Amino acid sequence: MKTEQDKATAPGACVPWDKKKQELPAMTGDEQLVKKVWEEVDSLPYTFIWQMVVSF
């Protein structure tokens, strides 16, 4: 069963940054850069899944 946090996942994301950030160790570098890269990479499986839905 989905929790409230799982239901709040924005379109275009599989694992939201706030959830992924909790799994990572403390960051010493630029967190905004890591967040940007994560969101770009995380959008790829979402796009792939929707492409499969539309294609078939």
Buried (B, 14 or more C-beta within 10 A) or exposed (E): EEEEEEEEBEEEBBBBBEEBEEEEEEEEEEEEEBBEEBBEEBBEEBEEEEEEEEEE
